Amino acid sequence: MSETTQSPVEALRFPCTVFRTQRRMDDYGADDMRCGDLSETQLKNDFKLNHVSSKVSPYTLTLAKQLKLRAYGYGFEADTDLKSKKITRQECANILFDEFRSLSKQVSFYGPYQKLIGKMIDHMQKGNGAPFRDMLLNAALKEQIHSDNTENSTLLLVKNALTDNIDWEKKCYPEEVKSLLTTAISSGRLPKFDRLQDRVNGLGITVHDIYAAHITIRSLQIDNDRYRAVVHYNVQDHFGLDDDDIREFRNYSLLFRIWFVLQRFNQFAYKPFMTNMEATVEITGNQK
């Protein structure tokens, strides 16, 4: 009678990408990546964007009346003939971008990340759609990952999946249960910047949510009953507005009206761009 032989455990090799969002990286066909696709009539009729700026009209290319200090309080300047205030399209865009930057300070005035929105507005104005990276974004992502202590934390779910499925006798993570890592992460909540502090530190306006993410375990070291893993997050968002964004936020602030018109009005068509972030974090655990 022949003896049954067990198949050897095949170890998962690292680095190994264990999770990808359904939405893909570098998706330039996404709704919020459109630009220059709307006419004045569409902006006014479909999106109710008749009033866009307190400084200028992007439709008539004229300056708005401005309040000036008078002897007995504030009043409009004497010259109220807006036709005499005609400006070029480039001058109009520059004024809108300056107002965009000024308004952004209302939602970005506290903490180490507050200058990010200014950098990203500058990039929209001058970057011609090129991807954007910044060390502050990477630091913000890493801080968010570490600070998430909820049961839905993707980092905690990776840790639990490793602890539960490592073959401690063979000192490896079996390749055949790789899917358990993916399933665990899929049940969690990817990093977002929708906390209370993100309303004032600039992260809510610059990133808020993420569009796509890849999570990779770069290395796994197992010693006796302990392990050490290095996990890399590659995350991407879009600095752009889609139709739903403006319908939701147009009454909230002129900021979104200006942003939407600069991006989507066919007379401006400033390109949105990919916001790329990455963070590498280390986790350790013990055999149960």
Secondary structure, DSSP 8 states (H G I E B T S, - for coil): ----------B--SSEEEEE-SS-TT-TTSGGG--S-B-HHHHHHTT--S---SSEETTTTEE---EEEETTEEEE-S---GGGGB--HHHHHHHHHHHHHHHHGGGB-SSTTTTHHHHHHHHHHHSTT--B--HHHHHHHHHHHHH--STTBHHHHHHHHHHHH-BTTTTB-BGGGHHHHHHHHHTSB-----SGGGGTBSHHHHTSS-SEEEEEEEEEEEETTEEEEEEEEEEEEEE---HHHHHHHTTT-HHHHHHHHHHHBTTT----EEEEEEEEEEEEEE--
